[in-house]
Amino acid sequence: MHSWLKYPKFGHAAATDYTARYIRYGMMTREEALPIIKERDGELDPLCVRDFCAFTGYTETEFWKVIDSFYNRDLFYQDETGKWRLKEPIWAEKE
């Protein structure tokens, strides 16, 4: 939970942290890292959410309402389904 909370605030989480380190160490290329970041950085394990809510006494609805308030609107927008999306994801093609 802790490492994922960087995602709504700063637009990156553990996948970006780890792949950046691997790139610096020469263990992978940027091109290899981008699909990993795209797939994993914004995802939070539902079991983690359930466990956290059980521990803290929040309902999942209350939890997500609090999380929604942390999203950095300079970096994110909500799509028509209510899902938060990065405005300029690192994996998007540059013109």
C-alpha distances in whole Angstrom, upper triangle without the diagonal:
4,6,5,6,9,10,12,13,15,15,13,10,10,13,15,15,16,19,20,20,22,24,25,26,28,26,26,27,26,27,25,22,22,22,19,17,18,17,14,12,12,11,8,9,11,11,7,8,11,10,8,11,13,12,13,15,14,16,14,16,16,12,13,15,13,11,15,16,14,15,17,21,22,20,19,22,21,23,26,23,21,18,17,19,19,23,24,21,22,24,26,30,31,35
4,5,5,8,10,12,12,13,14,13,10,10,13,15,13,15,18,19,19,21,23,24,25,27,26,25,27,25,27,25,22,22,23,20,17,19,19,15,13,13,13,11,12,14,14,11,11,15,13,11,14,16,14,14,17,16,18,17,19,17,14,15,17,14,12,16,16,13,15,17,20,21,20,19,22,22,25,28,26,23,20,19,20,20,23,23,22,22,24,26,30,31,35
4,6,6,8,11,11,11,12,10,6,6,10,11,10,11,14,15,15,18,20,20,21,24,22,22,23,21,23,22,18,19,19,16,14,16,16,12,10,11,12,10,12,15,15,12,13,17,16,14,17,19,18,18,21,20,21,19,21,20,16,16,19,16,14,16,17,14,15,16,20,20,18,18,21,22,24,27,25,23,20,18,18,18,21,21,19,19,21,23,27,28,32
4,5,6,8,10,10,10,8,5,7,9,11,11,13,15,16,17,19,20,22,23,25,23,22,23,21,23,21,18,17,18,15,13,14,14,10,8,8,8,7,10,12,14,11,11,15,15,13,15,18,17,17,20,18,19,16,18,18,14,13,16,14,11,13,15,12,12,14,17,18,16,15,18,18,20,23,21,19,16,14,15,15,18,19,16,17,19,21,25,26,30
4,5,6,7,9,9,9,7,10,13,13,13,15,18,18,19,22,23,24,25,27,26,25,26,23,25,24,20,20,20,18,15,16,17,13,11,10,11,9,12,14,16,12,12,16,16,13,15,18,17,16,19,17,18,16,17,16,12,12,14,11,8,11,12,9,9,11,15,16,14,14,17,17,20,23,21,18,16,14,15,15,18,19,17,18,20,22,26,27,30
4,6,5,6,7,6,5,8,11,11,10,13,15,15,17,19,20,21,23,25,24,23,23,21,23,22,18,18,19,17,14,15,16,13,10,10,12,12,15,17,19,16,15,19,19,17,19,22,21,20,22,20,22,19,20,19,16,15,17,14,11,13,13,10,10,10,14,14,12,13,16,18,20,24,22,20,17,14,14,13,16,16,15,16,18,20,23,24,28
4,5,5,5,4,5,9,10,10,11,14,15,15,17,19,20,21,23,25,24,22,22,19,21,20,17,16,16,15,11,12,13,11,7,6,9,10,13,16,18,15,15,19,19,17,19,22,22,21,23,21,21,18,19,19,15,14,16,14,10,12,13,10,8,9,12,13,10,10,13,14,17,20,19,16,13,11,11,10,13,14,12,13,15,17,21,22,25
4,6,6,8,9,12,14,13,15,18,19,19,21,23,23,25,27,28,28,26,25,22,24,24,20,18,19,18,14,15,16,14,10,8,11,11,15,16,19,16,15,19,20,17,18,22,22,20,22,19,20,17,17,16,14,12,13,11,8,8,9,6,4,6,9,11,9,8,11,12,15,18,17,14,12,9,10,9,12,14,13,15,17,18,22,23,26
4,6,8,10,13,15,14,14,18,19,18,20,23,23,24,27,28,28,26,26,23,25,25,21,20,21,20,16,17,18,16,13,11,14,14,18,19,22,19,18,21,22,19,20,24,23,21,23,21,22,20,20,18,16,14,15,13,10,10,10,6,6,5,9,10,8,9,13,14,18,21,20,17,15,12,12,11,13,14,14,16,18,20,23,23,26
4,6,8,12,13,11,12,15,16,15,18,20,20,21,23,25,25,23,23,20,22,22,18,17,19,18,14,15,17,15,11,11,14,15,19,21,23,20,20,24,24,21,23,27,26,24,27,24,25,23,23,22,19,17,18,16,13,14,13,10,8,7,10,10,8,10,13,16,18,22,22,19,16,13,12,10,12,12,12,13,16,17,20,20,23
4,7,11,11,10,11,15,15,14,17,19,19,20,23,24,23,21,21,17,19,19,16,14,16,15,11,11,14,12,9,8,12,14,17,19,22,20,19,23,24,22,23,27,26,25,27,25,25,22,22,22,19,17,18,17,13,13,14,11,9,8,10,10,7,8,11,14,16,20,19,17,14,11,9,7,10,9,8,10,12,14,17,18,21
4,7,8,6,8,11,11,11,14,16,16,17,20,21,20,18,18,15,17,17,13,12,14,12,8,10,12,10,6,7,11,12,16,19,21,18,18,22,23,21,23,26,26,25,27,25,25,22,23,23,20,18,20,19,15,16,17,14,12,11,14,14,10,11,15,17,18,22,21,19,16,13,12,10,13,12,10,10,12,14,18,19,22
4,6,6,6,9,10,11,13,15,16,17,19,20,19,18,18,16,18,17,13,13,14,12,9,11,12,9,5,7,9,10,13,16,18,15,16,20,20,18,21,23,23,22,25,23,24,21,22,22,19,17,20,18,15,16,17,14,13,14,17,17,14,14,17,19,20,24,22,20,17,14,14,13,16,15,13,13,14,17,20,22,25
4,5,5,6,8,10,11,12,14,15,17,18,17,16,17,15,17,16,12,13,14,11,9,12,12,8,6,9,10,11,13,16,17,15,16,20,19,18,21,24,23,23,26,24,25,22,24,24,20,20,22,21,17,19,21,17,17,17,20,21,17,18,21,22,23,27,25,23,20,18,17,16,19,18,15,14,16,19,22,24,27
4,5,5,6,8,10,11,12,14,15,16,14,13,14,12,14,12,9,9,10,7,5,9,9,6,5,9,10,12,13,17,18,17,18,22,21,21,24,26,25,26,28,27,27,24,26,26,23,21,24,23,19,21,23,20,18,19,21,21,18,18,21,22,23,26,25,23,19,18,16,15,18,17,13,12,13,16,19,21,25
4,6,5,6,8,10,10,12,14,15,14,13,13,11,13,12,8,9,11,8,6,9,11,9,7,10,12,14,17,20,22,19,21,24,24,23,26,28,28,28,30,29,29,26,27,28,24,23,25,24,20,21,22,19,18,17,20,19,16,17,20,21,23,26,25,24,20,18,16,14,17,15,12,10,11,15,17,19,22
4,6,5,6,9,10,11,13,14,14,13,14,12,15,14,11,12,14,11,9,13,14,11,9,13,14,15,18,21,22,20,21,25,24,23,26,28,27,27,30,29,30,27,28,28,25,24,26,24,21,22,23,20,19,19,22,21,18,19,22,24,26,29,28,26,23,20,19,17,20,18,15,13,15,18,21,22,26
4,5,5,6,9,10,11,12,11,11,12,12,14,12,9,12,13,10,9,13,14,11,10,14,15,16,18,21,22,20,22,25,24,24,27,29,28,28,31,30,31,28,30,30,26,26,28,27,23,25,26,23,22,22,25,24,21,22,25,27,28,31,30,28,25,22,21,19,22,20,17,15,16,20,22,23,27
4,5,5,6,9,10,10,9,8,9,8,11,9,6,9,10,8,8,11,12,11,11,14,16,18,19,23,24,22,24,27,27,26,29,31,31,31,34,33,33,30,32,32,28,27,30,28,25,26,28,24,23,23,25,24,21,22,25,26,27,30,29,28,24,22,21,19,21,19,15,13,13,17,19,20,24
4,5,5,6,9,10,10,9,9,8,11,11,8,10,13,11,10,13,15,14,12,16,18,20,22,25,26,24,26,29,29,28,31,33,32,32,35,34,34,32,33,33,29,28,31,29,25,27,28,24,23,22,24,23,20,21,25,27,28,31,31,29,26,23,21,19,21,18,15,12,14,17,19,20,23
4,5,5,6,9,9,9,11,11,14,13,10,13,16,13,13,16,18,16,15,18,20,21,23,26,27,25,27,30,29,28,31,33,32,33,36,35,36,33,35,35,31,30,32,31,27,29,30,26,25,24,27,26,23,25,28,30,31,35,34,32,29,26,24,22,24,22,19,16,17,21,22,23,27
4,5,5,6,5,6,8,9,12,10,9,12,14,12,12,16,17,16,15,19,20,22,23,27,27,26,28,31,30,30,33,35,34,35,38,36,37,34,36,36,33,32,34,33,29,31,32,29,27,27,29,28,25,26,29,31,32,35,34,33,29,27,25,23,25,23,20,17,17,21,22,23,27
4,5,5,6,5,6,7,10,9,8,11,14,13,13,16,17,17,16,20,22,24,25,29,30,28,30,33,33,32,35,37,36,37,40,38,39,36,38,38,34,33,35,34,30,31,33,29,27,27,29,27,24,26,29,31,31,35,34,33,30,27,25,22,24,21,18,15,15,19,20,20,24
4,5,8,8,9,10,13,13,12,14,17,16,16,19,21,20,19,22,24,26,27,31,32,30,32,35,34,33,36,39,37,38,41,39,40,38,39,39,35,34,37,35,31,33,33,30,28,27,30,28,25,27,31,33,34,37,37,35,32,29,27,24,26,23,20,17,18,21,22,22,26
4,6,8,10,12,15,14,13,16,19,17,17,21,22,21,20,24,25,27,28,32,32,30,32,36,35,34,37,39,38,38,42,41,41,39,41,41,37,36,39,37,33,35,36,32,31,30,33,31,28,30,33,35,36,40,39,38,34,32,30,27,29,26,23,20,21,24,25,26,29
4,6,7,10,12,12,12,15,17,16,17,20,21,21,21,25,26,28,29,33,33,32,34,37,36,36,39,41,40,41,44,42,43,40,42,42,39,37,40,38,35,36,37,34,32,32,34,32,29,31,34,36,36,40,39,38,34,32,30,27,29,26,23,20,20,23,23,24,27
4,7,10,12,10,10,14,15,14,15,19,19,19,19,23,24,25,26,30,31,29,32,34,34,34,37,38,38,39,42,41,41,38,40,40,37,36,39,37,34,35,37,33,32,31,34,32,29,30,33,35,35,38,37,37,33,31,29,27,29,26,23,19,19,23,23,25,28
4,7,8,6,7,10,12,11,13,16,16,17,17,21,22,24,25,29,30,28,31,34,33,33,36,38,37,38,41,40,40,37,38,39,36,34,37,36,32,33,35,32,30,29,31,30,27,28,30,32,32,35,35,34,30,28,26,24,26,23,20,16,16,19,20,21,25
4,5,5,6,9,11,11,12,15,16,17,17,21,22,25,26,30,31,30,32,35,35,35,37,40,39,40,42,41,41,37,39,40,36,34,37,36,32,33,34,31,29,28,30,28,25,26,29,31,31,34,34,33,29,27,25,22,24,21,18,14,13,16,17,18,21
4,5,5,6,9,10,10,12,15,15,15,18,20,23,25,28,30,29,30,33,34,33,36,38,38,38,41,39,39,35,36,37,34,32,34,33,29,30,31,28,26,25,26,25,21,23,25,27,27,31,31,30,26,24,21,19,20,17,14,10,10,13,13,15,18
4,5,6,8,10,10,11,14,15,16,18,20,23,25,28,30,29,31,34,34,34,36,39,39,39,42,39,39,36,37,38,35,32,35,34,30,31,33,30,27,26,27,26,22,23,26,27,27,30,30,30,26,24,21,19,20,17,14,11,9,12,12,14,17
4,6,7,7,9,11,12,13,14,18,19,22,23,26,28,27,29,32,32,32,35,37,37,38,40,38,38,34,36,37,33,31,34,34,30,30,33,30,27,27,28,27,24,24,27,28,27,30,30,30,26,24,22,20,22,19,16,13,11,14,15,17,20
4,6,5,6,9,10,11,11,15,16,19,20,24,25,24,26,29,29,29,32,34,34,34,37,35,35,31,33,34,30,28,31,30,26,27,29,26,24,24,25,24,21,21,24,25,25,28,28,27,23,22,19,17,19,17,13,10,9,13,15,17,20
4,5,5,6,9,10,10,13,15,18,20,23,25,24,25,29,29,29,31,34,34,34,36,34,34,30,31,32,29,27,29,29,25,25,27,25,22,22,23,22,18,18,21,22,22,25,25,24,21,19,16,14,16,13,10,8,6,9,11,14,17
4,5,5,6,9,10,12,13,17,18,21,23,23,24,27,28,28,30,32,33,34,35,33,32,29,30,31,28,26,29,29,25,25,28,25,23,23,24,23,20,19,21,22,21,24,23,23,20,19,16,15,17,15,11,10,8,11,13,16,19
4,5,5,6,8,11,11,14,16,19,21,20,22,24,25,25,27,30,30,31,33,31,30,27,28,30,26,24,27,27,23,24,26,24,22,22,24,24,20,20,22,22,22,25,24,23,20,18,17,16,18,17,13,11,10,13,16,19,22
4,5,5,5,8,10,13,15,18,20,19,20,24,24,24,26,29,29,29,31,29,29,25,26,27,24,22,25,24,20,21,23,21,18,19,20,20,16,16,19,20,20,23,22,21,17,16,14,12,15,13,10,9,8,12,14,17,20
4,6,6,8,9,13,15,18,21,20,21,24,25,25,26,29,30,30,31,29,28,25,25,27,24,21,24,24,20,20,23,20,18,18,19,19,15,15,16,17,17,20,19,19,15,14,11,11,13,12,8,8,7,9,13,15,19
4,6,8,8,11,13,15,18,18,18,21,23,23,24,27,28,28,30,27,26,23,24,26,23,20,23,24,20,20,23,21,19,20,21,22,18,17,18,18,18,20,19,19,15,14,13,13,16,15,12,12,10,13,16,19,22
4,6,5,8,10,13,15,14,16,19,20,19,22,24,24,25,27,25,24,21,22,24,20,19,22,21,18,19,21,19,17,19,21,21,17,17,18,18,19,22,20,19,15,14,13,13,17,16,13,13,12,15,18,21,25
4,6,8,11,14,16,15,16,19,20,19,21,24,24,24,26,24,24,20,22,22,19,17,20,19,15,16,19,16,14,15,17,18,14,14,16,17,18,21,19,18,14,12,12,11,15,14,11,11,12,14,18,20,23
4,7,10,12,15,14,14,17,19,18,19,22,23,22,24,21,21,17,18,19,16,14,17,16,13,13,16,14,12,13,15,16,13,11,13,13,14,17,16,14,11,9,9,9,13,13,11,12,13,15,19,21,24
4,7,9,12,11,11,14,16,15,17,20,20,21,22,20,19,15,17,18,15,13,16,17,13,14,17,15,14,16,18,20,16,15,16,15,16,18,16,15,11,11,11,13,16,17,14,16,16,18,21,24,27
4,6,9,7,8,11,12,12,13,16,17,17,19,17,16,13,15,16,12,11,15,15,12,13,16,15,14,17,19,21,18,16,18,17,18,20,18,16,13,13,14,15,19,20,17,19,19,21,25,27,30
4,5,5,7,9,10,11,13,14,16,17,18,17,16,13,15,17,14,13,17,17,14,16,19,18,18,21,23,25,22,20,21,20,21,23,19,18,15,16,17,19,23,23,21,22,22,24,28,30,33
4,5,5,6,9,10,11,12,14,15,16,14,13,10,13,14,12,11,15,16,14,16,19,18,18,22,24,26,23,21,22,20,21,22,18,17,15,16,18,20,24,25,23,25,24,26,30,32,36
4,5,5,6,8,10,10,12,14,15,14,13,11,14,16,13,14,18,18,16,19,21,21,21,24,27,29,26,24,25,23,24,26,22,21,19,20,22,24,27,29,26,27,27,29,33,35,39
4,5,5,6,9,10,11,12,14,13,13,11,14,15,12,13,16,16,14,17,19,18,19,22,25,27,24,23,24,23,24,26,23,21,19,19,21,22,26,27,25,26,26,28,32,34,38
4,6,5,6,9,10,10,11,10,10,7,11,11,8,9,13,12,11,14,16,16,17,20,23,25,23,21,22,20,22,23,20,18,16,17,19,21,25,26,24,26,26,28,32,34,37
4,5,5,6,9,10,10,9,9,7,11,12,10,11,15,15,14,17,19,19,20,24,26,29,27,24,25,23,24,25,22,20,19,20,23,25,28,30,28,29,30,32,35,38,41
4,5,5,6,9,10,10,11,10,14,14,12,14,17,16,16,19,21,20,22,25,28,30,28,26,27,26,27,29,25,23,22,22,25,27,30,32,29,31,31,33,37,39,42
4,5,5,6,8,8,10,9,13,12,9,12,14,13,13,16,18,17,19,22,25,27,26,24,25,24,26,28,25,22,21,21,23,25,28,30,28,29,30,32,36,38,41
4,5,5,5,5,6,6,10,9,7,10,13,12,12,15,17,17,19,23,25,28,27,25,25,24,25,27,23,21,20,21,24,26,29,31,29,31,32,34,37,39,42
4,6,5,7,8,9,13,12,11,14,16,16,16,19,21,21,23,26,29,32,30,28,29,27,29,30,27,24,24,24,27,29,33,34,32,34,35,37,41,43,46
4,6,8,10,12,15,14,12,15,17,16,16,20,21,21,23,26,29,32,30,29,30,28,30,32,29,26,25,25,28,30,33,35,33,34,35,37,41,43,46
4,6,9,11,13,11,10,13,15,13,14,18,18,18,21,24,27,29,28,27,28,27,29,30,27,25,24,24,27,28,32,33,32,34,35,37,41,42,45
4,7,9,12,10,10,13,14,13,15,18,19,19,22,26,28,31,30,28,29,27,29,30,27,24,24,25,28,30,33,35,34,36,37,38,42,44,47
4,6,8,6,6,10,10,10,12,15,15,16,19,22,24,28,27,25,25,23,25,26,23,21,21,21,25,27,30,32,31,33,34,35,39,41,44
4,5,5,6,9,10,11,12,14,16,17,19,23,24,28,27,24,24,22,24,24,21,19,19,20,24,26,29,31,30,33,33,35,38,40,43
4,5,5,6,9,10,10,12,14,16,17,21,22,25,24,21,21,19,20,21,18,16,16,17,20,23,26,28,27,29,30,31,35,37,40
4,5,5,6,9,10,10,13,15,16,20,20,24,23,20,20,17,19,19,16,14,14,16,19,22,25,28,27,29,30,31,35,36,39
4,6,5,6,9,10,11,13,15,19,20,23,23,20,20,18,20,21,18,16,16,17,21,23,25,28,27,30,31,32,36,37,40
4,5,5,6,9,10,11,13,17,19,22,21,19,19,17,20,21,18,15,15,15,19,21,24,26,25,27,29,30,33,35,38
4,5,5,6,9,10,11,15,16,19,18,16,16,14,16,17,14,11,11,12,15,17,20,23,22,25,26,27,30,32,35
4,5,5,7,9,11,14,15,19,18,16,15,13,16,17,15,12,12,13,16,18,21,24,23,26,28,28,32,33,35
4,5,5,7,10,13,15,18,18,16,16,15,18,20,18,14,15,14,17,19,21,24,23,26,28,28,32,33,36
4,5,5,7,11,13,16,15,13,14,13,16,18,16,13,12,11,14,15,18,20,20,22,24,25,28,30,32
4,5,6,9,10,14,13,11,11,10,13,15,14,10,10,9,12,14,16,19,19,22,23,24,27,28,31
4,6,8,10,13,13,12,12,12,16,18,17,13,13,11,14,15,17,20,20,23,25,25,29,29,32
4,6,9,12,11,11,12,13,16,19,18,15,14,11,14,14,16,18,18,20,23,24,27,27,30
4,6,9,8,7,9,10,13,16,16,12,11,8,10,10,12,14,15,17,20,20,23,24,27
4,5,6,6,9,11,14,18,18,15,13,10,11,10,11,13,14,16,19,19,22,22,25
4,5,5,6,9,12,15,16,13,13,9,10,9,9,12,14,17,19,19,21,21,23
4,6,8,12,14,18,19,16,15,12,11,9,8,10,13,15,18,17,20,19,21
4,7,11,13,17,18,15,13,10,8,6,6,7,9,12,14,14,17,17,19
4,7,10,13,14,11,10,6,5,4,5,8,10,13,15,14,17,18,20
4,6,10,11,9,8,6,5,7,6,10,12,15,17,15,18,19,21
4,7,8,5,5,4,6,9,10,13,14,18,18,17,21,22,23
4,5,5,6,6,7,10,10,14,14,18,18,17,20,21,23
4,6,8,10,11,14,14,17,18,22,21,20,22,24,25
4,6,9,11,14,16,19,18,22,22,21,24,26,27
4,6,9,13,14,18,18,21,21,21,24,26,27
4,6,10,12,15,15,18,18,18,21,23,25
4,7,9,12,12,15,16,16,19,21,23
4,6,9,8,12,13,12,16,17,20
4,5,5,9,11,10,14,15,17
4,6,10,11,10,13,13,15
4,6,8,7,10,10,12
4,5,5,9,10,13
4,6,8,9,13
4,6,9,12
4,6,9
4,6
4
